[in-house]
Amino acid sequence: MERLDIVRRSNCPWASPLHMVPNSEGQWRPCGDFRRLNNVTTNNRYPIPHIQDFSAHLAGTSIFSKDLIPGYHQVPVCAEDVPKTAVITPFGLFEFLRMPFGLKGVAQTFQRLMDSVLRDLTFVFVYLDNILVASCSTEQHLDHLHQVFLRLTKHGLIVNPAKCQFGLAEIDFLEHCISAQRRYPVAGKMQAVENFPQLLTVKALQEFLGMVNFYNRFLLGVAALLQPLYNALKRKKANDCVEWTPDCVQAFGEAKAALANAALLVHPSTSVPLALTTDASDVAVGAVLEQRVSGIWQPLAFFSHSLRNAERKYSAFDRELLALYLATRHFDFS
């Protein structure tokens, strides 16, 4: 990192601990423990896109490419702030010349940079260091890629060739598999949920719920389905044991089955009729948003919401109205 001018030796009075954090490839990533620095850092309020938003502009596209920018270390740190990033290592004190992991606001800073570089390219979706390019034909796709690389080159940004994929009819992006007509959960994530063991601790159950809820748009009535598992977490700490009641065991198995049979969601079109269908039970409300193509209703996304104690006291009619209100607000893209 010193040879690449990412860090340099430091003599400043600042110092933060350094942690080595494993990444998704099993390699180690240096990450500063900047908690004290972050406590006095001004918040960066720039919005990060919703991870589901990439599907909004995929209708009619059939060829895809994915670029991965080796992100944060491409952004220089302001000269007067470099000493504040100093970290303690076994080899001495080092400070970052390029944006390190662990600082408050680095994700927002990088998203702002990428948006400023690619914002007006409507065929591009950017989520932090992930870039999706979607096109309708091979010729158009080559032109789109040319425009993207021109922008990146102009701003001195590089991509990681080993992690790029070009000109595919089906591609994995942000843990979703995308094709010309549909999107669905990637097989690896579904397999991970299927193989998840019935462990004893609250922390393990929370991890399982997070994995299932990541794909809640593909699952009908998931809030009601998971309710026994959420009940088992009430008034519990992370290392407490979970009481696996028969209801919990059943919900655990049904959640796995639900994800294994997740719906295939179509890409939204701007020129077809939409329908929102809602439902309410004693413990949850849910909805499905569909579009009609060639006389067939196709699902765009599902929504569900566990009822609070006060909401459970509503009449059946009021719960149906609540379902309509929450679903309409959830799917509002205006």
C-alpha positions in Angstrom: 0.0 0.0 0.0 2.9 2.3 0.6 4.4 1.5 -2.8 1.0 2.3 -4.4 0.8 5.7 -2.6 -2.2 4.6 -0.6 -0.5 5.2 2.7 2.7 6.9 3.9 4.6 7.0 7.1 3.3 9.5 9.6 4.6 11.6 12.5 1.3 13.2 13.4 -0.3 13.2 16.9 -3.4 11.3 15.6 -3.6 7.5 16.0 -6.3 4.9 15.5 -6.2 1.2 15.9 -6.0 -0.9 12.7 -8.1 -4.0 12.1 -7.8 -6.6 9.3 -11.3 -7.5 8.1 -11.9 -10.5 5.8 -13.6 -9.7 2.5 -15.9 -11.9 0.4 -13.0 -13.5 -1.4 -11.3 -14.6 1.8 -8.6 -11.9 1.6 -7.8 -9.4 4.3 -8.7 -5.7 4.1 -7.1 -3.1 6.3 -9.8 -1.1 8.1 -9.1 1.7 10.6 -11.0 1.7 13.9 -11.9 5.4 13.6 -14.7 5.5 16.2 -13.3 8.4 18.1 -12.6 10.3 14.9 -16.1 9.5 13.5 -17.7 10.9 16.7 -16.4 14.4 15.8 -16.9 14.0 12.0 -19.8 15.9 10.3 -22.4 13.6 8.8 -22.4 13.2 5.1 -26.1 13.1 4.1 -25.7 12.0 0.4 -28.3 9.3 -0.5 -27.3 5.8 -1.3 -29.6 4.1 -3.9 -32.0 1.4 -2.7 -30.5 -1.9 -3.7 -33.8 -2.8 -5.5 -33.9 0.3 -7.7 -31.7 -1.2 -10.4 -34.7 -3.1 -11.9 -36.7 0.1 -12.7 -35.0 0.6 -16.1 -34.4 -2.9 -17.3 -37.6 -3.4 -19.3 -36.7 -4.1 -22.9 -33.0 -4.7 -22.2 -31.4 -8.1 -23.1 -27.7 -7.7 -22.8 -25.8 -6.8 -19.7 -22.3 -6.0 -18.4 -21.0 -5.4 -14.9 -18.0 -3.4 -13.9 -16.4 -3.3 -10.5 -14.5 -0.2 -9.4 -11.8 -0.9 -6.8 -13.4 1.9 -5.0 -12.4 3.8 -1.9 -8.7 3.8 -2.5 -9.2 5.8 -5.8 -10.5 8.8 -3.9 -7.8 11.1 -2.5 -8.0 12.4 1.1 -7.9 16.2 1.5 -4.3 17.2 2.4 -5.2 18.8 5.7 -7.2 15.7 6.7 -4.5 13.1 5.9 -2.9 13.2 9.4 -6.3 12.4 11.0 -6.4 9.0 9.2 -3.2 7.7 10.9 -3.3 4.1 12.1 -1.1 2.1 14.3 0.6 -0.9 12.7 3.4 -3.3 13.9 5.7 -1.4 11.4 5.0 2.1 12.8 2.4 4.8 12.2 0.9 5.2 8.8 -1.6 7.7 7.4 -3.9 7.3 4.4 -3.4 9.4 1.2 -6.5 7.6 -0.2 -9.8 7.2 1.4 -9.7 4.3 3.9 -12.3 1.9 5.1 -13.9 2.7 8.4 -14.3 6.5 8.1 -17.8 7.9 8.6 -19.3 9.0 5.2 -16.9 7.2 2.9 -19.8 5.3 1.2 -21.7 8.5 0.6 -18.6 10.2 -0.7 -17.9 7.4 -3.2 -21.6 7.3 -4.3 -21.5 11.1 -4.9 -18.4 10.7 -7.0 -19.8 7.9 -9.1 -23.1 9.7 -9.6 -21.3 12.9 -10.7 -19.3 10.8 -13.3 -22.2 8.7 -14.7 -25.5 10.4 -13.6 -26.8 11.4 -17.1 -26.2 7.9 -18.6 -29.7 6.5 -18.2 -28.6 2.9 -19.2 -26.3 2.7 -16.1 -27.1 1.9 -12.6 -24.4 2.6 -9.9 -24.5 1.2 -6.4 -21.2 2.3 -4.7 -18.5 0.4 -6.6 -20.8 -1.7 -8.7 -21.8 -0.6 -12.2 -24.6 -2.3 -14.2 -24.9 -1.4 -18.0 -28.1 -2.7 -19.6 -28.8 -2.4 -23.4 -31.3 -3.6 -26.0 -28.8 -4.9 -28.6 -25.2 -5.8 -29.1 -24.4 -2.7 -31.1 -26.1 -0.4 -28.6 -24.3 -2.2 -25.7 -20.9 -1.6 -27.3 -21.7 2.1 -27.6 -22.9 2.2 -24.0 -19.7 0.5 -22.7 -17.7 3.0 -24.8 -19.4 5.9 -23.2 -18.9 4.5 -19.7 -15.2 3.8 -20.2 -14.7 7.3 -21.6 -16.3 8.8 -18.5 -14.2 6.7 -16.1 -11.0 7.5 -18.0 -11.7 11.2 -18.0 -12.1 11.2 -14.3 -9.1 8.9 -13.6 -11.1 5.9 -12.4 -10.1 2.4 -13.2 -12.0 -0.9 -13.1 -10.9 -4.3 -12.0 -10.8 -6.5 -15.2 -10.9 -9.7 -13.2 -14.3 -8.8 -11.8 -15.9 -7.4 -14.9 -18.4 -9.3 -17.1 -19.4 -8.1 -20.5 -22.1 -8.8 -23.0 -24.1 -11.4 -21.1 -27.7 -12.4 -21.6 -27.9 -13.3 -17.9 -25.8 -11.7 -15.1 -25.6 -11.6 -11.3 -25.8 -8.2 -9.8 -26.1 -7.2 -6.1 -27.1 -10.8 -5.3 -29.8 -10.9 -7.9 -29.7 -12.9 -11.2 -30.9 -10.7 -14.1 -32.1 -11.8 -17.5 -34.0 -10.1 -20.3 -37.4 -10.7 -18.8 -37.0 -11.5 -15.1 -34.9 -11.3 -12.0 -34.6 -13.8 -9.1 -32.3 -14.6 -6.1 -28.9 -16.0 -6.9 -28.6 -19.7 -6.4 -25.7 -19.4 -3.9 -27.7 -17.3 -1.5 -30.8 -19.6 -1.7 -28.5 -22.5 -1.0 -27.0 -20.7 2.0 -30.4 -20.2 3.4 -31.4 -23.9 2.7 -28.3 -25.1 4.5 -28.5 -22.7 7.4 -28.5 -24.8 10.6 -31.0 -24.5 13.4 -28.6 -22.9 15.9 -29.3 -21.9 19.5 -28.3 -18.3 19.8 -30.3 -15.1 19.1 -27.4 -13.8 17.0 -27.6 -16.8 14.6 -31.3 -16.4 14.2 -31.0 -12.7 13.5 -28.5 -13.6 10.7 -31.0 -16.1 9.2 -33.8 -13.5 9.3 -31.5 -11.0 7.6 -30.7 -13.4 4.8 -34.4 -14.2 4.2 -35.6 -10.6 4.5 -33.0 -9.5 1.9 -35.2 -11.2 -0.7 -38.5 -10.2 0.9 -39.7 -8.7 -2.4 -39.7 -12.2 -3.9 -41.8 -13.7 -1.0 -45.5 -13.5 -0.5 -46.6 -13.0 3.1 -43.1 -13.3 4.5 -43.9 -11.1 7.6 -46.6 -13.4 8.8 -44.5 -16.4 8.0 -41.6 -15.2 10.1 -43.7 -13.9 13.0 -42.9 -16.8 15.3 -39.2 -16.3 14.8 -39.4 -12.6 15.6 -41.4 -13.4 18.7 -38.6 -15.7 19.8 -36.2 -12.7 19.7 -38.2 -10.5 22.0 -36.4 -9.3 25.2 -33.4 -11.4 24.2 -29.7 -10.5 23.9 -27.4 -11.5 21.1 -25.8 -14.4 23.0 -29.0 -15.7 24.6 -30.5 -19.0 23.6 -33.5 -19.3 21.4 -36.4 -21.4 22.6 -37.3 -23.5 19.5 -41.0 -24.0 20.0 -42.9 -26.1 17.4 -44.1 -22.9 15.8 -40.6 -21.6 15.5 -39.4 -24.9 13.9 -42.2 -24.8 11.5 -41.6 -21.2 10.5 -37.9 -21.9 10.1 -38.6 -24.7 7.6 -41.3 -22.8 5.8 -39.0 -19.8 5.4 -36.4 -22.0 3.7 -39.1 -23.5 1.4 -40.5 -20.1 0.6 -37.1 -18.8 -0.6 -36.4 -22.0 -2.5 -39.7 -21.4 -4.4 -39.3 -17.6 -4.7 -41.3 -15.9 -7.4 -39.6 -14.8 -10.6 -40.2 -11.0 -10.8 -40.5 -9.2 -14.1 -39.0 -5.9 -15.0 -41.4 -3.0 -14.7 -42.8 -1.4 -17.9 -44.1 2.2 -18.1 -46.7 1.4 -20.7 -48.9 -1.4 -19.2 -51.7 -1.5 -16.6 -50.7 -2.1 -12.9 -52.7 -3.7 -10.2 -52.1 -3.6 -6.4 -53.7 -6.5 -4.5 -53.6 -6.3 -0.7 -54.5 -8.6 2.2 -54.6 -8.5 6.0 -54.5 -11.0 8.8 -54.5 -10.8 12.6 -50.7 -10.4 12.7 -49.6 -8.9 9.3 -50.6 -7.2 6.1 -49.3 -7.9 2.7 -49.5 -6.9 -1.0 -48.4 -7.8 -4.5 -47.8 -5.3 -7.3 -48.4 -6.7 -10.7 -48.4 -5.6 -14.3 -50.6 -6.9 -17.2 -48.7 -8.0 -20.3 -50.6 -9.7 -23.2 -53.5 -10.4 -20.9 -51.4 -12.0 -18.2 -50.7 -10.5 -14.7 -47.0 -10.7 -13.9 -45.6 -10.0 -10.4 -43.3 -7.0 -10.0 -42.8 -7.2 -6.2 -44.3 -8.4 -2.9 -44.7 -6.4 0.3 -45.5 -7.4 3.9 -45.5 -5.8 7.3 -45.9 -7.2 10.8 -48.6 -5.5 12.7 -47.7 -3.6 15.9 -49.7 -4.4 19.1 -52.0 -1.3 18.6 -52.5 -2.2 14.9 -53.7 -5.7 15.8 -56.6 -4.2 17.6 -57.9 -2.6 14.4 -61.1 -4.0 12.9 -60.7 -6.2 9.8 -61.9 -3.3 7.6 -59.3 -1.0 9.2 -56.5 -3.6 8.7 -57.4 -3.8 5.1 -57.2 0.0 4.8 -53.9 -0.1 6.6 -52.6 -2.7 4.1 -53.6 -0.5 1.2 -52.0 2.6 2.7 -48.7 0.9 3.6 -48.4 -0.9 0.3 -49.2 2.3 -1.7 -46.6 4.2 0.3 -44.1 1.3 -0.1 -44.4 1.2 -3.9 -44.6 4.9 -4.4 -41.8 5.8 -6.9 -43.0 9.4 -7.6 
